[in-house]
Amino acid sequence: MIEFEIKDMSCGHCVGSITKAITALDPGAKVLAELPTHRVRVESGVPRAQLEHALRDAGYPPTPVL
């Protein structure tokens, strides 16, 4: 499970855009977004760096949570 903090995620539309960016890379990815904490958890075989790049390209720069 890969976890990111996305400070710009503030509404359901944001969650949809983030989910779309991730599933474009991995259609089988599981995405769990928590708006109150601005956290997104991703279960995917795609490397973290590729997910980060896709999120930045979608306009949602992530901060990795270790």
PQR file of N, CA, C, O and H, with PARSE charges and radii, in Angstrom:
ATOM      1  N   MET A   1       0.857  -1.179   0.000 -0.4000 1.5000
ATOM      2  CA  MET A   1       0.000   0.000   0.000 -0.0000 2.0000
ATOM      3  C   MET A   1       0.898   1.236   0.000  0.5500 1.7000
ATOM      4  O   MET A   1       1.822   1.345   0.806 -0.5500 1.4000
ATOM      5  N   ILE A   2       0.620   2.147  -0.899 -0.4000 1.5000
ATOM      6  CA  ILE A   2       1.355   3.404  -1.004 -0.0000 2.0000
ATOM      7  C   ILE A   2       0.431   4.514  -0.514  0.5500 1.7000
ATOM      8  O   ILE A   2      -0.745   4.556  -0.877 -0.5500 1.4000
ATOM      9  H   ILE A   2      -0.130   2.058  -1.554  0.4000 1.0000
ATOM     10  N   GLU A   3       0.961   5.400   0.301 -0.4000 1.5000
ATOM     11  CA  GLU A   3       0.135   6.474   0.854 -0.0000 2.0000
ATOM     12  C   GLU A   3       0.738   7.833   0.514  0.5500 1.7000
ATOM     13  O   GLU A   3       1.951   8.034   0.582 -0.5500 1.4000
ATOM     14  H   GLU A   3       1.916   5.366   0.595  0.4000 1.0000
ATOM     15  N   PHE A   4      -0.144   8.753   0.147 -0.4000 1.5000
ATOM     16  CA  PHE A   4       0.253  10.119  -0.166 -0.0000 2.0000
ATOM     17  C   PHE A   4      -0.603  11.092   0.630  0.5500 1.7000
ATOM     18  O   PHE A   4      -1.739  10.788   0.991 -0.5500 1.4000
ATOM     19  H   PHE A   4      -1.129   8.589   0.092  0.4000 1.0000
ATOM     20  N   GLU A   5      -0.045  12.259   0.896 -0.4000 1.5000
ATOM     21  CA  GLU A   5      -0.834  13.384   1.377 -0.0000 2.0000
ATOM     22  C   GLU A   5      -0.963  14.344   0.202  0.5500 1.7000
ATOM     23  O   GLU A   5       0.034  14.705  -0.423 -0.5500 1.4000
ATOM     24  H   GLU A   5       0.878  12.507   0.603  0.4000 1.0000
ATOM     25  N   ILE A   6      -2.188  14.755  -0.095 -0.4000 1.5000
ATOM     26  CA  ILE A   6      -2.437  15.666  -1.206 -0.0000 2.0000
ATOM     27  C   ILE A   6      -3.196  16.861  -0.647  0.5500 1.7000
ATOM     28  O   ILE A   6      -4.417  16.821  -0.491 -0.5500 1.4000
ATOM     29  H   ILE A   6      -2.997  14.461   0.413  0.4000 1.0000
ATOM     30  N   LYS A   7      -2.464  17.913  -0.352 -0.4000 1.5000
ATOM     31  CA  LYS A   7      -3.043  19.078   0.322 -0.0000 2.0000
ATOM     32  C   LYS A   7      -4.103  19.780  -0.516  0.5500 1.7000
ATOM     33  O   LYS A   7      -5.001  20.417   0.034 -0.5500 1.4000
ATOM     34  H   LYS A   7      -1.472  17.946  -0.479  0.4000 1.0000
ATOM     35  N   ASP A   8      -4.010  19.673  -1.846 -0.4000 1.5000
ATOM     36  CA  ASP A   8      -4.966  20.348  -2.723 -0.0000 2.0000
ATOM     37  C   ASP A   8      -6.264  19.565  -2.912  0.5500 1.7000
ATOM     38  O   ASP A   8      -7.165  20.044  -3.600 -0.5500 1.4000
ATOM     39  H   ASP A   8      -3.280  19.156  -2.292  0.4000 1.0000
ATOM     40  N   MET A   9      -6.383  18.386  -2.326 -0.4000 1.5000
ATOM     41  CA  MET A   9      -7.595  17.572  -2.443 -0.0000 2.0000
ATOM     42  C   MET A   9      -8.633  18.087  -1.446  0.5500 1.7000
ATOM     43  O   MET A   9      -8.456  17.970  -0.234 -0.5500 1.4000
ATOM     44  H   MET A   9      -5.651  17.997  -1.767  0.4000 1.0000
ATOM     45  N   SER A  10      -9.719  18.656  -1.973 -0.4000 1.5000
ATOM     46  CA  SER A  10     -10.683  19.291  -1.071 -0.0000 2.0000
ATOM     47  C   SER A  10     -12.141  18.922  -1.322  0.5500 1.7000
ATOM     48  O   SER A  10     -13.021  19.342  -0.571 -0.5500 1.4000
ATOM     49  H   SER A  10      -9.863  18.751  -2.958  0.4000 1.0000
ATOM     50  N   CYS A  11     -12.409  18.135  -2.377 -0.4000 1.5000
ATOM     51  CA  CYS A  11     -13.815  17.837  -2.680 -0.0000 2.0000
ATOM     52  C   CYS A  11     -13.923  16.522  -3.450  0.5500 1.7000
ATOM     53  O   CYS A  11     -12.918  15.901  -3.796 -0.5500 1.4000
ATOM     54  H   CYS A  11     -11.694  17.793  -2.987  0.4000 1.0000
ATOM     55  N   GLY A  12     -15.143  16.122  -3.703 -0.4000 1.5000
ATOM     56  CA  GLY A  12     -15.383  14.890  -4.441 -0.0000 2.0000
ATOM     57  C   GLY A  12     -14.841  14.930  -5.859  0.5500 1.7000
ATOM     58  O   GLY A  12     -14.402  13.908  -6.387 -0.5500 1.4000
ATOM     59  H   GLY A  12     -15.959  16.627  -3.422  0.4000 1.0000
ATOM     60  N   HIS A  13     -14.870  16.105  -6.480 -0.4000 1.5000
ATOM     61  CA  HIS A  13     -14.311  16.229  -7.831 -0.0000 2.0000
ATOM     62  C   HIS A  13     -12.816  15.947  -7.813  0.5500 1.7000
ATOM     63  O   HIS A  13     -12.291  15.287  -8.710 -0.5500 1.4000
ATOM     64  H   HIS A  13     -15.227  16.935  -6.052  0.4000 1.0000
ATOM     65  N   CYS A  14     -12.136  16.446  -6.796 -0.4000 1.5000
ATOM     66  CA  CYS A  14     -10.697  16.186  -6.643 -0.0000 2.0000
ATOM     67  C   CYS A  14     -10.446  14.686  -6.531  0.5500 1.7000
ATOM     68  O   CYS A  14      -9.555  14.144  -7.184 -0.5500 1.4000
ATOM     69  H   CYS A  14     -12.562  16.982  -6.068  0.4000 1.0000
ATOM     70  N   VAL A  15     -11.235  14.029  -5.702 -0.4000 1.5000
ATOM     71  CA  VAL A  15     -11.088  12.581  -5.511 -0.0000 2.0000
ATOM     72  C   VAL A  15     -11.275  11.858  -6.841  0.5500 1.7000
ATOM     73  O   VAL A  15     -10.522  10.937  -7.159 -0.5500 1.4000
ATOM     74  H   VAL A  15     -11.959  14.469  -5.171  0.4000 1.0000
ATOM     75  N   GLY A  16     -12.272  12.268  -7.615 -0.4000 1.5000
ATOM     76  CA  GLY A  16     -12.509  11.655  -8.920 -0.0000 2.0000
ATOM     77  C   GLY A  16     -11.348  11.855  -9.873  0.5500 1.7000
ATOM     78  O   GLY A  16     -10.967  10.929 -10.591 -0.5500 1.4000
ATOM     79  H   GLY A  16     -12.884  13.015  -7.357  0.4000 1.0000
ATOM     80  N   SER A  17     -10.784  13.043  -9.889 -0.4000 1.5000
ATOM     81  CA  SER A  17      -9.642  13.334 -10.768 -0.0000 2.0000
ATOM     82  C   SER A  17      -8.414  12.537 -10.355  0.5500 1.7000
ATOM     83  O   SER A  17      -7.680  12.034 -11.206 -0.5500 1.4000
ATOM     84  H   SER A  17     -11.093  13.795  -9.306  0.4000 1.0000
ATOM     85  N   ILE A  18      -8.192  12.421  -9.064 -0.4000 1.5000
ATOM     86  CA  ILE A  18      -7.055  11.658  -8.544 -0.0000 2.0000
ATOM     87  C   ILE A  18      -7.225  10.180  -8.875  0.5500 1.7000
ATOM     88  O   ILE A  18      -6.284   9.525  -9.323 -0.5500 1.4000
ATOM     89  H   ILE A  18      -8.788  12.829  -8.372  0.4000 1.0000
ATOM     90  N   THR A  19      -8.417   9.664  -8.654 -0.4000 1.5000
ATOM     91  CA  THR A  19      -8.693   8.256  -8.958 -0.0000 2.0000
ATOM     92  C   THR A  19      -8.513   7.988 -10.445  0.5500 1.7000
ATOM     93  O   THR A  19      -7.944   6.965 -10.828 -0.5500 1.4000
ATOM     94  H   THR A  19      -9.182  10.197  -8.291  0.4000 1.0000
ATOM     95  N   LYS A  20      -8.990   8.893 -11.277 -0.4000 1.5000
ATOM     96  CA  LYS A  20      -8.862   8.738 -12.732 -0.0000 2.0000
ATOM     97  C   LYS A  20      -7.395   8.727 -13.156  0.5500 1.7000
ATOM     98  O   LYS A  20      -7.003   7.929 -14.008 -0.5500 1.4000
ATOM     99  H   LYS A  20      -9.452   9.723 -10.965  0.4000 1.0000
ATOM    100  N   ALA A  21      -6.586   9.600 -12.572 -0.4000 1.5000
ATOM    101  CA  ALA A  21      -5.160   9.655 -12.918 -0.0000 2.0000
ATOM    102  C   ALA A  21      -4.459   8.349 -12.549  0.5500 1.7000
ATOM    103  O   ALA A  21      -3.610   7.861 -13.295 -0.5500 1.4000
ATOM    104  H   ALA A  21      -6.904  10.247 -11.880  0.4000 1.0000
ATOM    105  N   ILE A  22      -4.815   7.793 -11.410 -0.4000 1.5000
ATOM    106  CA  ILE A  22      -4.173   6.554 -10.964 -0.0000 2.0000
ATOM    107  C   ILE A  22      -4.655   5.364 -11.783  0.5500 1.7000
ATOM    108  O   ILE A  22      -3.848   4.535 -12.203 -0.5500 1.4000
ATOM    109  H   ILE A  22      -5.504   8.189 -10.804  0.4000 1.0000
ATOM    110  N   THR A  23      -5.961   5.272 -12.014 -0.4000 1.5000
ATOM    111  CA  THR A  23      -6.477   4.121 -12.758 -0.0000 2.0000
ATOM    112  C   THR A  23      -6.130   4.189 -14.247  0.5500 1.7000
ATOM    113  O   THR A  23      -6.232   3.181 -14.945 -0.5500 1.4000
ATOM    114  H   THR A  23      -6.617   5.945 -11.673  0.4000 1.0000
ATOM    115  N   ALA A  24      -5.725   5.350 -14.740 -0.4000 1.5000
ATOM    116  CA  ALA A  24      -5.228   5.426 -16.117 -0.0000 2.0000
ATOM    117  C   ALA A  24      -3.915   4.660 -16.239  0.5500 1.7000
ATOM    118  O   ALA A  24      -3.622   4.081 -17.285 -0.5500 1.4000
ATOM    119  H   ALA A  24      -5.642   6.170 -14.172  0.4000 1.0000
ATOM    120  N   LEU A  25      -3.127   4.659 -15.168 -0.4000 1.5000
ATOM    121  CA  LEU A  25      -1.875   3.894 -15.150 -0.0000 2.0000
ATOM    122  C   LEU A  25      -2.119   2.424 -14.864  0.5500 1.7000
ATOM    123  O   LEU A  25      -1.493   1.552 -15.466 -0.5500 1.4000
ATOM    124  H   LEU A  25      -3.364   5.130 -14.318  0.4000 1.0000
ATOM    125  N   ASP A  26      -3.032   2.154 -13.942 -0.4000 1.5000
ATOM    126  CA  ASP A  26      -3.312   0.789 -13.498 -0.0000 2.0000
ATOM    127  C   ASP A  26      -4.817   0.649 -13.292  0.5500 1.7000
ATOM    128  O   ASP A  26      -5.337   1.009 -12.236 -0.5500 1.4000
ATOM    129  H   ASP A  26      -3.541   2.863 -13.453  0.4000 1.0000
ATOM    130  N   PRO A  27      -5.520   0.126 -14.301 -0.5600 1.5000
ATOM    131  CA  PRO A  27      -6.973   0.008 -14.188  0.2800 2.0000
ATOM    132  C   PRO A  27      -7.430  -0.836 -12.997  0.5500 1.7000
ATOM    133  O   PRO A  27      -8.563  -0.685 -12.538 -0.5500 1.4000
ATOM    134  N   GLY A  28      -6.580  -1.707 -12.498 -0.4000 1.5000
ATOM    135  CA  GLY A  28      -6.940  -2.549 -11.366 -0.0000 2.0000
ATOM    136  C   GLY A  28      -6.559  -1.966 -10.018  0.5500 1.7000
ATOM    137  O   GLY A  28      -6.740  -2.617  -8.989 -0.5500 1.4000
ATOM    138  H   GLY A  28      -5.660  -1.829 -12.871  0.4000 1.0000
ATOM    139  N   ALA A  29      -6.039  -0.758 -10.007 -0.4000 1.5000
ATOM    140  CA  ALA A  29      -5.595  -0.141  -8.749 -0.0000 2.0000
ATOM    141  C   ALA A  29      -6.784   0.103  -7.827  0.5500 1.7000
ATOM    142  O   ALA A  29      -7.888   0.416  -8.272 -0.5500 1.4000
ATOM    143  H   ALA A  29      -5.893  -0.229 -10.843  0.4000 1.0000
ATOM    144  N   LYS A  30      -6.526  -0.048  -6.533 -0.4000 1.5000
ATOM    145  CA  LYS A  30      -7.527   0.292  -5.519 -0.0000 2.0000
ATOM    146  C   LYS A  30      -7.108   1.620  -4.907  0.5500 1.7000
ATOM    147  O   LYS A  30      -5.979   1.773  -4.442 -0.5500 1.4000
ATOM    148  H   LYS A  30      -5.629  -0.302  -6.172  0.4000 1.0000
ATOM    149  N   VAL A  31      -8.023   2.574  -4.912 -0.4000 1.5000
ATOM    150  CA  VAL A  31      -7.730   3.925  -4.427 -0.0000 2.0000
ATOM    151  C   VAL A  31      -8.695   4.247  -3.289  0.5500 1.7000
ATOM    152  O   VAL A  31      -9.912   4.144  -3.443 -0.5500 1.4000
ATOM    153  H   VAL A  31      -8.941   2.450  -5.290  0.4000 1.0000
ATOM    154  N   LEU A  32      -8.140   4.635  -2.158 -0.4000 1.5000
ATOM    155  CA  LEU A  32      -8.945   5.056  -1.012 -0.0000 2.0000
ATOM    156  C   LEU A  32      -8.534   6.476  -0.655  0.5500 1.7000
ATOM    157  O   LEU A  32      -7.397   6.720  -0.252 -0.5500 1.4000
ATOM    158  H   LEU A  32      -7.151   4.719  -2.033  0.4000 1.0000
ATOM    159  N   ALA A  33      -9.463   7.407  -0.806 -0.4000 1.5000
ATOM    160  CA  ALA A  33      -9.185   8.816  -0.508 -0.0000 2.0000
ATOM    161  C   ALA A  33      -9.946   9.231   0.744  0.5500 1.7000
ATOM    162  O   ALA A  33     -11.123   8.908   0.907 -0.5500 1.4000
ATOM    163  H   ALA A  33     -10.387   7.209  -1.134  0.4000 1.0000
ATOM    164  N   GLU A  34      -9.260   9.948   1.622 -0.4000 1.5000
ATOM    165  CA  GLU A  34      -9.862  10.457   2.854 -0.0000 2.0000
ATOM    166  C   GLU A  34      -9.760  11.985   2.838  0.5500 1.7000
ATOM    167  O   GLU A  34      -8.705  12.552   3.121 -0.5500 1.4000
ATOM    168  H   GLU A  34      -8.304  10.211   1.490  0.4000 1.0000
ATOM    169  N   LEU A  35     -10.865  12.634   2.504 -0.4000 1.5000
ATOM    170  CA  LEU A  35     -10.864  14.097   2.388 -0.0000 2.0000
ATOM    171  C   LEU A  35     -10.449  14.816   3.672  0.5500 1.7000
ATOM    172  O   LEU A  35      -9.648  15.748   3.595 -0.5500 1.4000
ATOM    173  H   LEU A  35     -11.722  12.173   2.273  0.4000 1.0000
ATOM    174  N   PRO A  36     -10.954  14.430   4.849 -0.5600 1.5000
ATOM    175  CA  PRO A  36     -10.601  15.197   6.058  0.2800 2.0000
ATOM    176  C   PRO A  36      -9.098  15.233   6.356  0.5500 1.7000
ATOM    177  O   PRO A  36      -8.589  16.216   6.895 -0.5500 1.4000
ATOM    178  N   THR A  37      -8.392  14.150   5.999 -0.4000 1.5000
ATOM    179  CA  THR A  37      -6.952  14.090   6.290 -0.0000 2.0000
ATOM    180  C   THR A  37      -6.093  14.389   5.062  0.5500 1.7000
ATOM    181  O   THR A  37      -4.869  14.473   5.161 -0.5500 1.4000
ATOM    182  H   THR A  37      -8.805  13.352   5.561  0.4000 1.0000
ATOM    183  N   HIS A  38      -6.740  14.550   3.902 -0.4000 1.5000
ATOM    184  CA  HIS A  38      -6.030  14.786   2.629 -0.0000 2.0000
ATOM    185  C   HIS A  38      -5.101  13.623   2.291  0.5500 1.7000
ATOM    186  O   HIS A  38      -4.058  13.824   1.669 -0.5500 1.4000
ATOM    187  H   HIS A  38      -7.734  14.482   3.822  0.4000 1.0000
ATOM    188  N   ARG A  39      -5.469  12.424   2.690 -0.4000 1.5000
ATOM    189  CA  ARG A  39      -4.645  11.240   2.436 -0.0000 2.0000
ATOM    190  C   ARG A  39      -5.269  10.384   1.343  0.5500 1.7000
ATOM    191  O   ARG A  39      -6.490  10.258   1.244 -0.5500 1.4000
ATOM    192  H   ARG A  39      -6.316  12.260   3.195  0.4000 1.0000
ATOM    193  N   VAL A  40      -4.400   9.802   0.529 -0.4000 1.5000
ATOM    194  CA  VAL A  40      -4.810   8.856  -0.504 -0.0000 2.0000
ATOM    195  C   VAL A  40      -3.949   7.614  -0.346  0.5500 1.7000
ATOM    196  O   VAL A  40      -2.722   7.695  -0.286 -0.5500 1.4000
ATOM    197  H   VAL A  40      -3.408   9.904   0.609  0.4000 1.0000
ATOM    198  N   ARG A  41      -4.605   6.470  -0.279 -0.4000 1.5000
ATOM    199  CA  ARG A  41      -3.899   5.192  -0.213 -0.0000 2.0000
ATOM    200  C   ARG A  41      -4.152   4.457  -1.523  0.5500 1.7000
ATOM    201  O   ARG A  41      -5.278   4.398  -2.017 -0.5500 1.4000
ATOM    202  H   ARG A  41      -5.602   6.405  -0.327  0.4000 1.0000
ATOM    203  N   VAL A  42      -3.080   3.900  -2.070 -0.4000 1.5000
ATOM    204  CA  VAL A  42      -3.169   3.234  -3.365 -0.0000 2.0000
ATOM    205  C   VAL A  42      -2.581   1.838  -3.248  0.5500 1.7000
ATOM    206  O   VAL A  42      -1.475   1.652  -2.741 -0.5500 1.4000
ATOM    207  H   VAL A  42      -2.165   3.948  -1.669  0.4000 1.0000
ATOM    208  N   GLU A  43      -3.336   0.870  -3.722 -0.4000 1.5000
ATOM    209  CA  GLU A  43      -2.831  -0.495  -3.843 -0.0000 2.0000
ATOM    210  C   GLU A  43      -2.672  -0.759  -5.330  0.5500 1.7000
ATOM    211  O   GLU A  43      -3.653  -0.851  -6.068 -0.5500 1.4000
ATOM    212  H   GLU A  43      -4.235   1.021  -4.134  0.4000 1.0000
ATOM    213  N   SER A  44      -1.412  -0.881  -5.762 -0.4000 1.5000
ATOM    214  CA  SER A  44      -1.119  -0.993  -7.189 -0.0000 2.0000
ATOM    215  C   SER A  44       0.265  -1.598  -7.379  0.5500 1.7000
ATOM    216  O   SER A  44       1.117  -1.525  -6.493 -0.5500 1.4000
ATOM    217  H   SER A  44      -0.615  -0.807  -5.162  0.4000 1.0000
ATOM    218  N   GLY A  45       0.473  -2.191  -8.534 -0.4000 1.5000
ATOM    219  CA  GLY A  45       1.783  -2.706  -8.887 -0.0000 2.0000
ATOM    220  C   GLY A  45       2.666  -1.659  -9.552  0.5500 1.7000
ATOM    221  O   GLY A  45       3.827  -1.924  -9.863 -0.5500 1.4000
ATOM    222  H   GLY A  45      -0.219  -2.251  -9.254  0.4000 1.0000
ATOM    223  N   VAL A  46       2.116  -0.474  -9.767 -0.4000 1.5000
ATOM    224  CA  VAL A  46       2.864   0.614 -10.404 -0.0000 2.0000
ATOM    225  C   VAL A  46       3.801   1.236  -9.369  0.5500 1.7000
ATOM    226  O   VAL A  46       3.391   1.471  -8.232 -0.5500 1.4000
ATOM    227  H   VAL A  46       1.173  -0.258  -9.514  0.4000 1.0000
ATOM    228  N   PRO A  47       5.052   1.507  -9.746 -0.5600 1.5000
ATOM    229  CA  PRO A  47       5.993   2.118  -8.799  0.2800 2.0000
ATOM    230  C   PRO A  47       5.521   3.487  -8.294  0.5500 1.7000
ATOM    231  O   PRO A  47       4.840   4.232  -8.999 -0.5500 1.4000
ATOM    232  N   ARG A  48       5.901   3.787  -7.066 -0.4000 1.5000
ATOM    233  CA  ARG A  48       5.526   5.050  -6.410 -0.0000 2.0000
ATOM    234  C   ARG A  48       5.865   6.260  -7.283  0.5500 1.7000
ATOM    235  O   ARG A  48       5.056   7.180  -7.401 -0.5500 1.4000
ATOM    236  H   ARG A  48       6.454   3.182  -6.493  0.4000 1.0000
ATOM    237  N   ALA A  49       7.038   6.266  -7.888 -0.4000 1.5000
ATOM    238  CA  ALA A  49       7.469   7.421  -8.688 -0.0000 2.0000
ATOM    239  C   ALA A  49       6.518   7.679  -9.854  0.5500 1.7000
ATOM    240  O   ALA A  49       6.236   8.833 -10.176 -0.5500 1.4000
ATOM    241  H   ALA A  49       7.695   5.518  -7.792  0.4000 1.0000
ATOM    242  N   GLN A  50       6.025   6.626 -10.485 -0.4000 1.5000
ATOM    243  CA  GLN A  50       5.086   6.799 -11.597 -0.0000 2.0000
ATOM    244  C   GLN A  50       3.748   7.342 -11.103  0.5500 1.7000
ATOM    245  O   GLN A  50       3.131   8.174 -11.768 -0.5500 1.4000
ATOM    246  H   GLN A  50       6.254   5.689 -10.223  0.4000 1.0000
ATOM    247  N   LEU A  51       3.303   6.877  -9.946 -0.4000 1.5000
ATOM    248  CA  LEU A  51       2.059   7.392  -9.371 -0.0000 2.0000
ATOM    249  C   LEU A  51       2.206   8.872  -9.029  0.5500 1.7000
ATOM    250  O   LEU A  51       1.310   9.670  -9.302 -0.5500 1.4000
ATOM    251  H   LEU A  51       3.805   6.201  -9.406  0.4000 1.0000
ATOM    252  N   GLU A  52       3.345   9.232  -8.428 -0.4000 1.5000
ATOM    253  CA  GLU A  52       3.598  10.637  -8.085 -0.0000 2.0000
ATOM    254  C   GLU A  52       3.565  11.509  -9.338  0.5500 1.7000
ATOM    255  O   GLU A  52       2.972  12.588  -9.337 -0.5500 1.4000
ATOM    256  H   GLU A  52       4.073   8.583  -8.206  0.4000 1.0000
ATOM    257  N   HIS A  53       4.200  11.036 -10.399 -0.4000 1.5000
ATOM    258  CA  HIS A  53       4.242  11.790 -11.655 -0.0000 2.0000
ATOM    259  C   HIS A  53       2.825  11.985 -12.214  0.5500 1.7000
ATOM    260  O   HIS A  53       2.472  13.081 -12.649 -0.5500 1.4000
ATOM    261  H   HIS A  53       4.681  10.160 -10.400  0.4000 1.0000
ATOM    262  N   ALA A  54       2.025  10.928 -12.199 -0.4000 1.5000
ATOM    263  CA  ALA A  54       0.656  11.017 -12.714 -0.0000 2.0000
ATOM    264  C   ALA A  54      -0.179  11.996 -11.890  0.5500 1.7000
ATOM    265  O   ALA A  54      -0.977  12.754 -12.442 -0.5500 1.4000
ATOM    266  H   ALA A  54       2.311  10.037 -11.845  0.4000 1.0000
ATOM    267  N   LEU A  55       0.004  11.980 -10.577 -0.4000 1.5000
ATOM    268  CA  LEU A  55      -0.740  12.897  -9.711 -0.0000 2.0000
ATOM    269  C   LEU A  55      -0.319  14.345  -9.950  0.5500 1.7000
ATOM    270  O   LEU A  55      -1.165  15.240  -9.987 -0.5500 1.4000
ATOM    271  H   LEU A  55       0.651  11.364 -10.128  0.4000 1.0000
ATOM    272  N   ARG A  56       0.990  14.580 -10.114 -0.4000 1.5000
ATOM    273  CA  ARG A  56       1.465  15.939 -10.416 -0.0000 2.0000
ATOM    274  C   ARG A  56       0.895  16.419 -11.749  0.5500 1.7000
ATOM    275  O   ARG A  56       0.446  17.559 -11.867 -0.5500 1.4000
ATOM    276  H   ARG A  56       1.677  13.853 -10.084  0.4000 1.0000
ATOM    277  N   ASP A  57       0.917  15.532 -12.758 -0.4000 1.5000
ATOM    278  CA  ASP A  57       0.381  15.894 -14.074 -0.0000 2.0000
ATOM    279  C   ASP A  57      -1.109  16.225 -14.008  0.5500 1.7000
ATOM    280  O   ASP A  57      -1.601  17.041 -14.787 -0.5500 1.4000
ATOM    281  H   ASP A  57       1.282  14.606 -12.662  0.4000 1.0000
ATOM    282  N   ALA A  58      -1.821  15.595 -13.082 -0.4000 1.5000
ATOM    283  CA  ALA A  58      -3.256  15.844 -12.925 -0.0000 2.0000
ATOM    284  C   ALA A  58      -3.533  17.109 -12.108  0.5500 1.7000
ATOM    285  O   ALA A  58      -4.685  17.515 -11.955 -0.5500 1.4000
ATOM    286  H   ALA A  58      -1.421  14.932 -12.450  0.4000 1.0000
ATOM    287  N   GLY A  59      -2.464  17.729 -11.584 -0.4000 1.5000
ATOM    288  CA  GLY A  59      -2.631  18.964 -10.822 -0.0000 2.0000
ATOM    289  C   GLY A  59      -2.734  18.772  -9.322  0.5500 1.7000
ATOM    290  O   GLY A  59      -3.151  19.677  -8.599 -0.5500 1.4000
ATOM    291  H   GLY A  59      -1.528  17.399 -11.709  0.4000 1.0000
ATOM    292  N   TYR A  60      -2.350  17.583  -8.851 -0.4000 1.5000
ATOM    293  CA  TYR A  60      -2.434  17.268  -7.424 -0.0000 2.0000
ATOM    294  C   TYR A  60      -1.079  16.780  -6.923  0.5500 1.7000
ATOM    295  O   TYR A  60      -0.879  15.575  -6.771 -0.5500 1.4000
ATOM    296  H   TYR A  60      -2.010  16.848  -9.438  0.4000 1.0000
ATOM    297  N   PRO A  61      -0.153  17.689  -6.667 -0.5600 1.5000
ATOM    298  CA  PRO A  61       1.180  17.266  -6.228  0.2800 2.0000
ATOM    299  C   PRO A  61       1.107  16.535  -4.886  0.5500 1.7000
ATOM    300  O   PRO A  61       0.588  17.067  -3.905 -0.5500 1.4000
ATOM    301  N   PRO A  62       1.635  15.308  -4.858 -0.5600 1.5000
ATOM    302  CA  PRO A  62       1.565  14.512  -3.635  0.2800 2.0000
ATOM    303  C   PRO A  62       2.802  14.668  -2.760  0.5500 1.7000
ATOM    304  O   PRO A  62       3.888  14.999  -3.236 -0.5500 1.4000
ATOM    305  N   THR A  63       2.608  14.423  -1.488 -0.4000 1.5000
ATOM    306  CA  THR A  63       3.706  14.297  -0.540 -0.0000 2.0000
ATOM    307  C   THR A  63       3.676  12.859  -0.049  0.5500 1.7000
ATOM    308  O   THR A  63       2.666  12.428   0.507 -0.5500 1.4000
ATOM    309  H   THR A  63       1.725  14.154  -1.102  0.4000 1.0000
ATOM    310  N   PRO A  64       4.759  12.098  -0.239 -0.5600 1.5000
ATOM    311  CA  PRO A  64       4.751  10.712   0.235  0.2800 2.0000
ATOM    312  C   PRO A  64       4.603  10.649   1.750  0.5500 1.7000
ATOM    313  O   PRO A  64       5.150  11.480   2.476 -0.5500 1.4000
ATOM    314  N   VAL A  65       3.863   9.662   2.209 -0.4000 1.5000
ATOM    315  CA  VAL A  65       3.719   9.389   3.634 -0.0000 2.0000
ATOM    316  C   VAL A  65       4.404   8.057   3.872  0.5500 1.7000
ATOM    317  O   VAL A  65       4.032   7.041   3.284 -0.5500 1.4000
ATOM    318  H   VAL A  65       3.418   8.987   1.619  0.4000 1.0000
ATOM    319  N   LEU A  66       5.401   8.069   4.732 -0.4000 1.5000
ATOM    320  CA  LEU A  66       6.153   6.833   4.976 -0.0000 2.0000
ATOM    321  C   LEU A  66       5.706   6.156   6.232  0.5500 1.7000
ATOM    322  O   LEU A  66       6.235   5.102   6.587 -0.5500 1.4000
ATOM    323  H   LEU A  66       5.703   8.895   5.210  0.4000 1.0000
TER
END
